[in-house]
């Protein structure tokens, strides 16, 4: 995982595989917490409100364009069985 700093725009997934049918969110990285010896990543929305109190197991910094694409197409990709991280990798630069 590339270094992610507090305030970075990220994709977070509850499970490390990032499958589309599992809970996920797009938001801003706000820090970490430890649960049962595991690091969880905390995300907040644009109003600085926590998205999921228990955090996410995996995050990846993404562009605003990728985030918007995921939000817009979330329902369509939900049952694709793909990894969100793989989808983002394949999408490449959405501005290209």
C-alpha positions in Angstrom: 0.0 0.0 0.0 1.3 3.4 -0.9 1.8 5.7 2.0 -1.5 7.3 3.0 -1.6 10.5 5.0 -4.4 11.8 7.2 -6.7 13.8 4.9 -6.1 11.7 1.8 -9.1 10.7 -0.2 -9.4 6.9 -0.1 -11.4 3.8 -0.8 -11.9 1.7 2.3 -13.1 -1.9 2.5 -14.3 -3.9 5.4 -12.4 -7.0 4.1 -8.9 -7.0 2.7 -10.0 -8.6 -0.6 -12.2 -5.6 -1.4 -15.0 -7.5 -3.0 -17.8 -5.3 -4.4 -20.6 -7.0 -2.4 -18.9 -6.4 0.9 -19.2 -3.0 2.8 -17.0 -0.3 1.4 -16.8 3.5 1.4 -15.1 6.5 -0.2 -13.9 9.2 2.2 -11.0 10.9 3.9 -8.4 9.0 6.0 -8.6 10.1 9.6 -6.3 7.7 11.5 -6.1 4.2 12.8 -7.3 2.1 15.7 -6.4 -1.4 17.0 -9.1 -4.1 17.3 -8.0 -7.5 18.5 -4.5 -6.8 17.3 -5.5 -5.7 13.9 -5.0 -2.2 12.5 -8.2 -0.6 11.2 -8.3 2.5 9.2 -10.8 5.3 10.0 -12.6 7.2 7.3 -14.7 10.4 7.6 -17.0 12.1 5.2 -16.8 15.7 3.9 -18.4 16.9 7.2 -15.7 15.1 9.2 -18.2 12.5 10.5 -17.0 8.9 10.9 -18.3 6.6 8.2 -17.9 3.4 10.1 -16.9 3.4 13.8 -15.1 0.0 13.6 -13.0 1.2 10.6 -11.8 -0.6 7.5 -9.2 -3.4 7.1 -7.8 -2.0 3.9 -7.6 1.5 2.3 -6.1 2.9 -0.9 -5.6 6.5 -1.9 -7.7 7.3 -4.9 -8.5 10.3 -7.1 -11.7 12.3 -6.8 -12.6 11.0 -10.2 -12.2 7.4 -9.1 -14.3 8.1 -6.0 -17.0 9.7 -8.0 -17.0 6.9 -10.5 -17.3 4.3 -7.6 -20.2 6.2 -6.0 -22.0 6.6 -9.3 -21.6 3.0 -10.4 -21.7 1.3 -6.9 -25.0 -0.4 -7.5 -24.1 -1.6 -10.9 -20.8 -3.2 -9.8 -22.1 -4.5 -6.4 -22.6 -8.1 -7.5 -19.8 -8.3 -10.0 -17.7 -10.4 -7.6 -14.6 -8.3 -8.4 -12.2 -6.5 -6.1 -12.8 -2.8 -5.9 -9.0 -2.3 -5.9 -8.7 -4.3 -9.1 -11.5 -2.3 -10.7 -9.7 1.0 -9.8 -6.4 -0.4 -11.1 -8.0 -1.3 -14.4 -9.8 2.0 -14.7 -6.4 3.8 -14.7 -6.5 7.6 -15.0 -10.1 8.6 -15.5 -8.9 11.9 -16.9 -6.9 10.3 -19.8 
